[in-house]
Every structure is written in C-alpha cells, then in structure tokens.
C-alpha cells in the first residue's frame, strides 16, 4: 500500500421500506450527503464507481448502472464502473477507487451503493440454478447448508448463532437510525420461526430500501477535506468459484486467503484490530469470519462469541451499529461508514474508546467472493 488514497467523506439515507423513493433518488441523496461531509463539490468528482443492489444491475437492457446514476448526479468523470459481487461489492469498489487513484486515473472517486430491494418484489427470491428444483432458493438456503456443515464439523450450536444475533441487537439499540433497536433474548431467539433450518429469522439480515456512499480521495487533497481523513492501510480480495458443488466449499470462506494477505500488506495482525465490521448477511458468516481472520481457531468461534465478547463492552466489538442483522441492509457500505465514524470518534452513544484500527469485510454471491479493508485514524 502506498498511502496515496484516504476516505474523505461518508453519507447515507434513511433505510427501511421507502416505496415512494426510487433507488436513484436514494443514491443521489447519499452522494450529496457524502460530498457535503467531505466539503467538496460535484465538480470535484472525477471518478464514479457503483455497487448496484439486486433489483438494479444492468438497466434498460444495456445501460450500466454507473452511467445512469452519473447522469442523475450531473457528473462527467474520467474513471467509471460498476461491480456486481453481491455483498462483497461495497468494500470492493472502495478498493477499486484506491487502485484508480494510485494509478493516476482520478483523484476524487465517489463510491455509491443503493437499492430499493424491499419495495421491489423478487430481489432476493431467486433460484440457484438446477438446485432450485429441490427447493434451494435465495442466499438463505446456501448459508443454511454452511451452518449445518459448521455444526457437523465443530459442534456449533443454536446458542452460538444466537449470540451473534443478540450482540447485533444490543449494538443497534445504541444506533438511532437502526431498524431493529429492540433487544433480543436467548429465549426469544430459540422461539423464533425457522426460515431454512437451522437458520431462524434473527439469523437472517434485513432487507431494506436505502443508499450509502463513501468518497475516496487522493491523500494530496486531504487539506481540502472537512474532516480528518481515514487512512486505508490495506485491502484484498479472494474468490472460490467452485460453488456449493465442491465438497469443501462450506469448510471456509475465501476470507481465509485474503484476510492474512491483507493483514500482511497493512503490517498488522488480527490482534491489532480494535473493532471489526464483519459482513453479517447471516450469523454463521460472522462465526466463520472470526475463524478465517484468525481471531480464534478453527471450530472455536462458537465459544468465542459467548459471554458478550463481540457485543457492547466486549473485547472485540463486532458491527457496532448493528450490521445487516439489525441496523439495515446497506450492501456492505454501511459497514465502511460505521468504521469511519468509530475512527473519527463521531459514533455517538455507541462510540468506542479511541479505536485506532478497524477491519471491514464483504462477502458475496454464493459464498464465492470476499473483500477486505483495513482502515486507521
């Protein structure tokens, strides 16, 4: 890492069911809030990279998402693009912005996630190829298989999954804009409806309308920013394209490869991380990432999350705004934003005591792709 790029601005809309708002309307608001936070103007933006949610993607047959959004924003940037990596996309487009700035292709790159998935029927209810004939629909089915595999290999129990969901609600209770601010007890978790066994409703992320954006800026322009910039110490990606047809697909995530590589690039280890924003589409993914990033040994994540270790006041706070399980579904961009807020010291009632290093992750598609960011104040 050269240190040539920093995060200079963040912004987001409300999240929830917003049928009166289009995805583009939400994305424009998030972009404007981000530029205001940075103290820059639209004419300063010479890069635009987008993460279109599941209800968008390619628009009007051939129009790419970034082109349509750039038109709405009135931008004419030199560098553009969209990434569709599922939940890995938001962290990945921040990485792509860093690479573009380091290559001299742009100096102020706007990274935008947005969608109206809750108001767009069918956004997440897609089949999984030929396996749909056997009832495998949506991401929950695949992650239920991963949870069963983890239980079989390591003795993971429902109570361990519950600990992740309970911690998310406890964090969200301190987050004014979170969708699920009510605390969750173990008894309530155990009594909850199953979606695909062993995953219950509290194990599954929210579906939301909303948008969020991050501005990646060349470090040489840091003096122009309204806030102290957030440093990007390292980033990485890895993929496993064999999908669930491989016997070993559910044994570990691609995080097991890109996590150690990213730590090495940043010159740190897992022990140096003060707060972790782990992509939490399902509780089992949090457990697997804790192991794959080296916070605990293989098969030890269940014991690791007990006794509030990842909740408020725990030794490794995870998803301090509530994450996808309780804050909102923000594609992964809200994880980046919460990390920046914690490092800036502007997280309000949930603010940690002087965190210095934050880990942010993304996890997408059929458990195929993983992205990693390491940020510092």
N, C-alpha and C positions, 0 to 999 in steps of 0.2 A: 504494500500500500504506500502511495506517495504522499498522502495527506493533502492532495490538491482540491478535494471536494469536501463540503460540510453541508449539514442540514440547516437551512436558514429560515424556514417558515413552515408552519403547520396550520391546518384548519379542517373543520368538518361541519356537516349539517346536523340537524336532529335525525334520529333513527327511529324506526318503528313502521307502522302501517300509514303510508302517506299517499293515498290514491289520487289526491289532487295534484301531486308533483310528478313530473316525468323524471327519468334518470338524468337526462341532460340538464334539466332545471336544477336538480340537486348538485350535479357535478360543477356547474357554473358557480353556484353559491360557495361550494367548498373551495374552488380555485380562487375566488375573490377573497375569501377569508384568509387563505394562505398567503396571498400576496400582501394583504393588509398586515398580517402578523409579521411578515418579513420587512415591511416598509418599502416594498418595491412596487413598480407599476407594470401593467401588462406589456408595455413596450420593451421592458427589460428582459422578457422571456424569449429565449432563442432555442429552447428545447421543450418538447412535449411528449411524454410517454404515458400511456394509459393502461389501466387494468379494467377491462370491461367485465362486468359481472355476468352470471349465467343467462340472464334474459336479454343480453345485448350481443356481444361478439361482432360478427360481420353484419352490417346494417344495409338495408335497401339492396340486397343482393350482392353488391361488390364494394360498397363504401366502407372502408375501415373505420373503426371507432375513433381513432385519434383525429382523422380528417374531419369527421362530423363535429366532434367536440371542439376542435380548434377553430372551426367556423363559428360556432356559437360564442366562443370566447373572444373572437376577433383577433386571433393570433396568426402570425405568419413566420413560424420558427424555422430555423435551419435544420434542426435534427428532430425527427418524429418517429413514432412507432407505438405499437400495442403488443402486450404479451398476454397470452392466454395459457396460464399454468395453474389454473384453479386457485386454491388458497396459497400457493407459493408465489403468485404473481406480484402482489404488492411489494414484498421485500425484493423481489427480482427486478422490478422496474426502478427501484431506488439504486440497486446495484448497476443496472444498465446506465442510469444517469451518471453515476460516478465514472464508469468507463468512458462515456461520451465526453465528459469534462476533461478527464485525464488525456484523452486523445485530441483535445482541442476542437471538438465538433460543436460545442456550445459552452456557455458559461453560467446560465441560469435555466435550470431544467425543472419544469413543473411535472410532478408525478401524481396522477389522479386515479382514484378508484371510485366507482359509483354504480348503483343499480337500483332497480325498483322490483327486486325479486319477490317481495311479499305481495305486491299488487299485480304480479304477472304470473298467472297460474301455469304450473308445469315447469318452472325454472329449475327445480331440483328433483323433479319426479321422473327422471329419465331412466330407461332401461340400461343394462350393462351388457350389450351385445347378445350373443346367443344364450347367456346365462339368465336373461330376463324371462325365458320360457320356464325357468324353475323358480321364479319369484324374486330374483336379485335386482332390485330397483334402488337407484339413488346411492348416495355415499354411505348412508347408514348401514346398508346391508354388507358392504365391504368391510367397514370398520367393526361391525359385529363379529365378522369372521376373525379379524385381528384380535379382538378382545377374547374370543373363545380360545384362540391359539395361545395367547399370553396366559390365560388361566390354566390351560393344559400343561404348558411347559414349566410354569413358575409358581403355580398355586395361587395366583392372583384371585382375590375375592371381590364380591359386590361392594363390600365395605371400603375397599381401596379405591374403586371407581367413585364411590360416594364422597370420599374425602376430597377429591378434585372438584366435584360439583359444589360441595359445601364451602370450600375455600373461595370459589369464584363468586358465590352469592355474598359471602362476607366482604369481599373486596368491593363488589358492586353496591353494597349498602352505603358505602362512602363516596359513591360516584353520582352526582346529581342527575346526569343525563342518561344513566343506565336504565335499560328496560326492565331488568329483574332485580329490584332492590330489596325484595323480601328475603329474609334469612331462610336457610334450608336446614332441617334437622335430619339425622340419620333415619329416624322412623318415617319421616315424610318421604325421604328418598326411597326407602325399601317398599313403601306402599304405592309408589308411582307406577303408572302404566308402562308396560314394556312397548318399545317401538319395534325393534328387532332384537330378540334375546341374544346376549344378556344386557343390551343397552336399553335403559329406561329413558323416559322423557328428559329428566335432568342431565343425562349423559350427552344430550344432543344440543348442538349450537342453535342459536336463534336464527330466524330468517327475517331480514329487515330491508326496508327501503332506506336509502341514505347514501351519502358520499363523503369522501375524505381525501385530502391531498397533502403532499409534502413537497417542499421546494428544496432542491439540491443545487448548491451554488459553489462556484469556484472560490477557493479559500482567499484568493487575492481580492475578492469583493466583500469580504467579511466586514470591512469598515462601513459598508453601505447598509448593513442589516440593523433592524430594530432591537434584536435580542442577541445575546452571546450565542454564537453558532455551536451546534452539536457536532463533535468530531465523529468521523466514520473510521474506526480503527481497522476493520476487516470485513470481508464479505465472501460468500461462497455458495455454490450450488452443487447438487448431485441428483442423479436420476436413476431409477431402476425400471427399465422398460419391459421387463418380463411379465409384469402384472400378476394377477392372482392365480394364473395358471402355473406359476412356479411354486414348487413345494416350500421354498424358503422365503417367499415374498413377504409373509407376515411375521417373520422372525425378528427383523429390524427394519428401521427406516433408512432412506438414503442419508439421513442426518448422521448416521454412524460414520459416513465417509466425509461429508463436507464440514461437519462440526469440528473435529480435530484439525482439519486443514485450515479452517478459518481462525481458530484459536492460535495456531502457529503463525499465521500471517499477521495477526494482531499482536503477537508477542505476549500472550496471556494464557491462562488455563481456566478451567471451569471454576476453580477455587477463587478466582479474582472477580467473578461476576456478582454484582450486588443485587440485581433484580433481573428476572427472566420473563420476557413476554413470549410465551410458547404458544404457537398456533394450536387452538383448542377446539377444533370442529367437533371432537368427541373426547370424552375423558380419557379413553385408552391412549389417545395420541400424546397426551401430556405425560402419562406414565412411560411410554416408550421413548419419548424425547429425553426425559430425565436420565434414563439409562444410556441412550445413544450419545448424549453430550458429555457423559462422564460424571454427572452429579452423584450417581450411585452405581453400583454394579449391576450386571445383567440379572434380571429377576428380582431386584431389590426395591423397585420403585414403589410397590405397594406398601412396604414397611416405611419407606422414606417419607411418604405423604401423610402418614398418621400423626396424630398429636399436633396438628396445625402448622406443620413445618413450612407449607407453601402459602399459608393464609396470612392475614394481617398480624404483624408482630413475629412472624416465623423467620427462621434463619435464611431461607431462600424465598422471598416473596415472588409469587408467580401470577402474572396478569393482574396487576394492582388496580385496574379499572373494572375488572370483572370478565374481560375477554369475550370471546364469541359466545360463551355459555351464559353470560349474564349481562354484559354491557350492551352489545349489539352485534349484528353481523356486519362487519366493515371490511370484509375481504382480506384482512390482514393489515390494512393501512392504519387502522386504529391501534394496533399493537405498536407500530412505529411511533405514532403520535404520543401514546402514553409513555413510551420510553423517553422521548424528548422532554415531555412535561416533568417526569421524575428527575431527569438530569438537569433541567433548568431550575428545579425547585418550585414549580408552579402547579403542583397536583392537588392543592387544597387539603382537605381533611385526610386524604389518603397518602400524603407526601411522606416518603421515607426519609430517614436521617442521612443526609448528604451522600446519596449514591453517586458513584463515580463511573461505573461500567454497567451497561445494560446489554443483554443478549435479546435479539429479536429473531423469530423464526417464521417461516412459511412452509406450508405442507399442502400439496395439491394433487388433483386428478385422482386416479385410482390408487392412492398411496404411492405414486410413481416419482414425484418430484419434490425436492426440499430446497429451501433457500435460507441463508443465514446472514444476519447483520450483527456487528458488534459496534456499539456506539459509546461515546465517552463525553463527559462535560469538559 
